[in-house]
């Protein structure tokens, strides 16, 4: 579009022409969206106890001793699945052969 030419162009056609010219510029100006990290899955006390193969009182004791981190949501305590897996690895690592 080197020259400006005025004519009897309907407004909707003018709008389409302007949009076509601006579209590449506007697309280039949009910030790149980072993909959202996956939402963390939370486990109930029962699910966590089953995964760790311990009783609910033992899970409560582990939580008190900071062996696993519990997250309070109102009156409920939930555990991040990633924290449970990390704790499980730590607990199994500590159970080596004892002579």
N, C-alpha and C positions, 0 to 999 in steps of 0.2 A: 504494500500500500504506500506507494511513493507520492501519489497525487491525491488530493482531496477533490472529489467530484460530487457536487450536490445535485440531487435528482428527486423526483417524486417517488420515493421508496416508502412503502408501508412501514409503520413503526415496528411491527413484529419481525419483518425481514431485516430491518436495521439491527434489532436486538440480537438476532441470530448471527449476523455478520460480526458484530462486536464480540459476542461470546466466543465465536470460533477463533478470533484473533487473540483474545485474552486467555483462553483455556491453557495453552502451553506455559505461559508465564505464571499463572496462578498455581498450576500443578507443581512447577519447579519451586515455588515459594513455600509450599506446605512442608511442615516439619515431618521428618520420618518418624513413624510411630514404632516404638520399641514393643516387641511382643510382651504381653503381661506374663509375669511368672505364674506358674501353676498355683492354684489356691492350695494352701496347706490343708491336709486332711487331719481331722481330730478324731481321736478314739475315746470312747467312754471308759470309765473305770473298769467295767466288766470286760470289755474288749481288750484293754491293756493288760489286765491280769491274765487273761487267757493267752495272750501273745507271749507274755513273759513266763507263763506256766507257774504263776504264784496265786495265792489267795488274795482276796480284797484287803484283809488286814495287813498282809505283808506288803502289798502295793502301797498302802497308806504309810507304812514304816519307811519304805524306800523313798517315798515322796518327802517325808519329814527329814530324812537323812540326806536329801538332795542327790540321791543316786539317779533319780529321774525327776524331771521338772513337770509339775502339774500347772495347768492354767485354769483359773477360776472364772467361770461365766455365771454370774448370779450365785446360785447355791450349788451349781454343778462344777465338778472338777473334770477337765478333759485333758488329754495328753496328745501332743503333736506326734503324728506317726513317725516322722523323721527322728524325734527325740527318743521314741520308744526303740527304734531300730539301733540308734547309737548306743543307748543304754544296754540293750541286749548284747551288742558286740563287746562293750566294756565288761559286762558281767561274765560272758563266756571266756573272754581273754584272761580274766582273773582266776578262772577255774582250771589252771594247769595241773600237772601231776604234782602231788604233794608226797614227798618221801618221808 
